[in-house]
């Protein structure tokens, strides 16, 4: 059964920053490509919620690589929703 995806405020803000950066530094085609890849991965995530790697420190938090520079951190709720926690710049230390 396909899961429901819920975005946190932080994740929405992170995504907005990525899109803003791509729009500012690159052509719109790159932003569109990024958004298509995000949509594709989220579609897969709905079907296969455990596709991401579990954190060694906090196993309830999972991660999948979206692009060379970005990963998506998420958790699965007891009600089987998928909560997108953040869209993360892979060049930073996640802290967990």
Secondary structure, DSSP 8 states (H G I E B T S, - for coil): ----EEE-HHHHHHHHHHHHHHHHHS-HHHHHHHHHHHHHHHHHHHH-TT-SEE-SS-TTEEEEE-SSSEEEEEEE-TTS-EEEEEEEETTS----
